[in-house]
Amino acid sequence: MVLTQNSLLFGYQLFPAPISLLSNPGVEPVELSRIDPDWALARDHQLDVLHIRRTKHVLILGCGSLGSPIAELLARAGIGKLTLVDFETFEAENSARHVLGMLAIGQKKSIALQERLRSEIPGVEIKALVAVASSWIADSCKRGDFDLVIDCTGEGGIRVLLSKLRKQTLGDCGIVHAWLEPFGAAAHAVYLRGNDIWPDSDPADSLVNVATWPTDTRVNLPACGAGFHVYAAADAWQAAGFVGERLLNIIDGKVTQSLVWSWIRTRSFFLALPVNASLKSIVPENGSRDEAVMITRNLNALLSSHDP
């Protein structure tokens, strides 16, 4: 038997009398804990915000070192439904900066992340898709399915494709492109609201990034055509926290225009890197290599100021 008073729970276990049917039944108190989303995710605080978030459906493209912590942050913030799209398999070397670990080796990233979030966060609905983001967007994405689309692939082709297919596949839901620059030197989130379009020229490097980098800053793996950028979990998760705060502001209806948010390390950080990067004026001149600044730019103003 469970009795409730506001957020308090009182539990009692009833059991038959041990000696005679004429005796009163035994009553024993039982310690109870609430695990419903209202309590587990919000402690019954600001439930109006939580309940709106629980109605939202968010699509995340890419479940790597940035997409996976963003997915977890949104789930813990109360987003009701997440669809995760990623084709890659989790390998041992991914465990250094991913929310998944050694138990996920050999599994598809989206599937393993789905199972983690389902098992650890109450009330969230997760759908994992093992698919190439570009193909899935073109073939399977439907208007009205999502309240927000978050692109964590870091691929210029995906940024352009989402804009090209926006009207027929996404409708007027918001799109956010999130990525890190090499070495975790900066993180960016570009929000396109309503009918705003990302240009076909993909001006991420020319307009958003804060440095011009050498041709390839990746570490190339032996006997493999791929490589990776050097940065740690602290860099990826710090970027995820920065992006996650802004995603929640969008979902909560606090953002009314298309914006570019950037988290930028100081010149001291860039000077200590093993490669030479050409810095733009937006990089802060002062501060230690451990410091950073956050800035906000209007996307349409940024694009129009660089029109040919």
ZADOKOL-868370 format. One record per residue (C-alpha): residue number from 0; residue in one letter; x, y, z. Coordinates in pm, whole numbers. Layout:
   seq   type        x        y        z
   NUM      A        X        Y        Z
...
***
This chain:
   seq   type        x        y        z
     0      M        0        0        0
     1      V      133      343      -96
     2      L       13      676       45
     3      T      120     1010     -100
     4      Q      130     1363       33
     5      N      260     1612     -225
     6      S      602     1471     -318
     7      L      627     1250       -7
     8      L      564      874      -27
     9      F      465      640      253
    10      G      473      266      185
    11      Y      343      -21      395
    12      Q      357     -394      344
    13      L       66     -601      472
    14      F      109     -969      554
    15      P     -109    -1234      720
    16      A     -101    -1285     1094
    17      P      162    -1548     1179
    18      I      -46    -1748     1432
    19      S     -420    -1725     1388
    20      L     -668    -1597     1138
    21      L     -831    -1417     1431
    22      S     -526    -1195     1479
    23      N     -483     -865     1299
    24      P     -265     -870      989
    25      G       90     -745     1019
    26      V      188     -401      892
    27      E      546     -310      811
    28      P      672       24      670
    29      V      863        6      342
    30      E     1113      262      217
    31      L     1008      401     -121
    32      S     1183      608     -386
    33      R     1020      791     -674
    34      I     1166      723    -1018
    35      D      910      904    -1234
    36      P     1049     1175    -1468
    37      D      890     1463    -1274
    38      W     1096     1371     -970
    39      A     1405     1209    -1123
    40      L     1465     1484    -1380
    41      A     1324     1793    -1205
    42      R     1251     1711     -838
    43      D      901     1844     -905
    44      H     1049     2187     -984
    45      Q      952     2396    -1291
    46      L      733     2116    -1419
    47      D      570     2344    -1676
    48      V      906     2360    -1857
    49      L      971     1988    -1820
    50      H      628     1889    -1949
    51      I      672     2101    -2262
    52      R     1014     1950    -2322
    53      R      866     1602    -2290
    54      T      644     1673    -2592
    55      K      943     1752    -2817
    56      H     1095     1521    -3076
    57      V     1458     1594    -3161
    58      L     1664     1438    -3440
    59      I     2040     1404    -3385
    60      L     2262     1328    -3683
    61      G     2594     1182    -3570
    62      C     2654     1000    -3240
    63      G     3026     1066    -3203
    64      S     3228     1257    -2946
    65      L     3002     1564    -2975
    66      G     2666     1411    -3068
    67      S     2666     1149    -2792
    68      P     2705     1387    -2494
    69      I     2456     1627    -2654
    70      A     2205     1341    -2676
    71      E     2260     1255    -2312
    72      L     2233     1616    -2198
    73      L     1903     1661    -2382
    74      A     1763     1337    -2243
    75      R     1858     1437    -1888
    76      A     1699     1779    -1948
    77      G     1367     1610    -2017
    78      I     1338     1597    -2396
    79      G     1073     1333    -2452
    80      K     1181     1171    -2777
    81      L     1517     1144    -2951
    82      T     1594      989    -3288
    83      L     1963      904    -3332
    84      V     2115      849    -3676
    85      D     2467      711    -3715
    86      F     2624      436    -3927
    87      E     2956      387    -3749
    88      T     3066      108    -3515
    89      F     3207      188    -3172
    90      E     3574       91    -3148
    91      A     3812       75    -2851
    92      E     3985      398    -2953
    93      N     3652      583    -2937
    94      S     3627      534    -2561
    95      A     3870      820    -2482
    96      R     3615     1093    -2555
    97      H     3277      927    -2603
    98      V     3006      876    -2342
    99      L     3016      506    -2434
   100      G     3295      280    -2313
   101      M     3451      -62    -2352
   102      L     3122     -250    -2311
   103      A     3003      -95    -2638
   104      I     3296     -217    -2853
   105      G     3170     -376    -3174
   106      Q     2822     -227    -3144
   107      K     2676       40    -3367
   108      K     2709      376    -3193
   109      S     2343      472    -3228
   110      I     2221      136    -3092
   111      A     2460      135    -2796
   112      L     2378      497    -2711
   113      Q     2007      416    -2730
   114      E     2048      135    -2478
   115      R     2253      355    -2244
   116      L     1998      634    -2240
   117      R     1701      400    -2207
   118      S     1855      220    -1910
   119      E     1973      530    -1722
   120      I     1718      807    -1786
   121      P     1347      767    -1702
   122      G     1073      860    -1943
   123      V     1279      924    -2255
   124      E     1182      755    -2582
   125      I     1480      671    -2804
   126      K     1484      549    -3162
   127      A     1823      447    -3300
   128      L     1884      420    -3673
   129      V     2193      263    -3829
   130      A     2214      473    -4142
   131      V     2427      719    -4334
   132      A     2289     1060    -4244
   133      S     2279     1198    -4599
   134      S     2095      895    -4742
   135      W     1849      876    -4455
   136      I     1763     1245    -4477
   137      A     1697     1219    -4850
   138      D     1502      892    -4838
   139      S     1327      864    -4503
   140      C     1297     1202    -4330
   141      K      943     1344    -4333
   142      R      798     1691    -4278
   143      G      653     1745    -3935
   144      D      833     1456    -3767
   145      F     1074     1671    -3567
   146      D     1071     1985    -3359
   147      L     1446     2036    -3397
   148      V     1724     1880    -3607
   149      I     2079     1878    -3470
   150      D     2363     1806    -3710
   151      C     2670     1683    -3522
   152      T     2844     1524    -3821
   153      G     3074     1819    -3882
   154      E     3036     1758    -4255
   155      G     2983     2046    -4495
   156      G     2789     1821    -4730
   157      I     2530     1751    -4462
   158      R     2493     2121    -4383
   159      V     2421     2199    -4747
   160      L     2198     1894    -4797
   161      L     1976     1984    -4502
   162      S     1911     2325    -4653
   163      K     1848     2185    -5002
   164      L     1598     1928    -4874
   165      R     1452     2145    -4602
   166      K     1111     2221    -4752
   167      Q     1029     1869    -4868
   168      T     1178     1670    -4578
   169      L     1193     1890    -4268
   170      G      935     2164    -4305
   171      D      984     2469    -4086
   172      C     1151     2302    -3787
   173      G     1476     2455    -3666
   174      I     1816     2319    -3767
   175      V     2134     2344    -3563
   176      H     2479     2264    -3702
   177      A     2733     2199    -3427
   178      W     3104     2129    -3463
   179      L     3449     2174    -3311
   180      E     3748     2322    -3482
   181      P     4074     2120    -3480
   182      F     4237     2062    -3139
   183      G     3916     2175    -2971
   184      A     4025     2535    -3031
   185      A     3667     2655    -3078
   186      A     3313     2518    -3082
   187      H     3022     2651    -3286
   188      A     2645     2612    -3303
   189      V     2464     2761    -3602
   190      Y     2088     2788    -3562
   191      L     1871     2822    -3873
   192      R     1516     2920    -3784
   193      G     1208     2874    -4000
   194      N     1294     2919    -4366
   195      D     1650     3046    -4322
   196      I     1891     2857    -4545
   197      W     2257     2761    -4512
   198      P     2437     2866    -4835
   199      D     2547     2610    -5093
   200      S     2901     2743    -5059
   201      D     2911     2610    -4700
   202      P     3076     2916    -4543
   203      A     3169     2737    -4220
   204      D     3538     2799    -4277
   205      S     3512     3148    -4419
   206      L     3245     3297    -4191
   207      V     3214     3092    -3873
   208      N     3547     2927    -3791
   209      V     3792     3148    -3608
   210      A     4110     3020    -3772
   211      T     4235     2910    -4110
   212      W     4402     2575    -4059
   213      P     4666     2382    -4255
   214      T     4530     2154    -4524
   215      D     4492     1852    -4297
   216      T     4524     1876    -3921
   217      R     4419     1516    -3864
   218      V     4639     1234    -3741
   219      N     4624      971    -4012
   220      L     4596      612    -3896
   221      P     4825      343    -4045
   222      A     4673      121    -4314
   223      C     4357      326    -4299
   224      G     4214      601    -4514
   225      A     4067      781    -4215
   226      G     4217      995    -3941
   227      F     4117     1186    -3634
   228      H     4153     1532    -3482
   229      V     4343     1551    -3156
   230      Y     4132     1673    -2866
   231      A     4019     1521    -2538
   232      A     3688     1429    -2377
   233      A     3710     1750    -2173
   234      D     3712     1951    -2497
   235      A     3424     1756    -2654
   236      W     3208     1759    -2343
   237      Q     3276     2125    -2273
   238      A     3160     2197    -2629
   239      A     2857     1973    -2574
   240      G     2763     2169    -2262
   241      F     2801     2497    -2450
   242      V     2587     2374    -2739
   243      G     2339     2197    -2511
   244      E     2252     2514    -2320
   245      R     2168     2690    -2645
   246      L     1967     2395    -2775
   247      L     1750     2406    -2464
   248      N     1698     2780    -2511
   249      I     1573     2705    -2863
   250      I     1347     2423    -2745
   251      D     1211     2641    -2463
   252      G     1117     2912    -2714
   253      K     1370     3170    -2595
   254      V     1543     3219    -2932
   255      T     1359     3419    -3198
   256      Q     1620     3461    -3472
   257      S     1889     3264    -3653
   258      L     2216     3290    -3462
   259      V     2575     3171    -3453
   260      W     2711     3090    -3108
   261      S     3085     3040    -3069
   262      W     3310     2933    -2781
   263      I     3663     3048    -2861
   264      R     3996     2991    -2688
   265      T     4249     3272    -2659
   266      R     4552     3343    -2878
   267      S     4775     3180    -2614
   268      F     4608     2846    -2680
   269      F     4660     2870    -3055
   270      L     5026     2967    -3015
   271      A     5092     2653    -2813
   272      L     4956     2420    -3085
   273      P     5190     2200    -3291
   274      V     5057     2357    -3615
   275      N     5042     2714    -3737
   276      A     4690     2849    -3779
   277      S     4604     3188    -3927
   278      L     4386     3353    -3665
   279      K     4094     3582    -3738
   280      S     4034     3901    -3544
   281      I     3757     3733    -3346
   282      V     4012     3530    -3145
   283      P     4065     3700    -2806
   284      E     4411     3849    -2769
   285      N     4435     3834    -2390
   286      G     4408     3553    -2140
   287      S     4585     3229    -2061
   288      R     4564     2923    -2281
   289      D     4299     2779    -2047
   290      E     4059     3070    -2093
   291      A     3788     3119    -2356
   292      V     3513     3358    -2454
   293      M     3158     3304    -2575
   294      I     3012     3524    -2845
   295      T     2682     3546    -3034
   296      R     2643     3663    -3392
   297      N     2332     3715    -3604
   298      L     2347     3459    -3883
   299      N     2170     3659    -4154
   300      A     2377     3969    -4079
   301      L     2691     3757    -4094
   302      L     2592     3607    -4429
   303      S     2486     3938    -4585
   304      S     2805     4115    -4476
   305      H     3004     3872    -4687
   306      D     2782     3861    -4995
   307      P     2984     3908    -5314
***
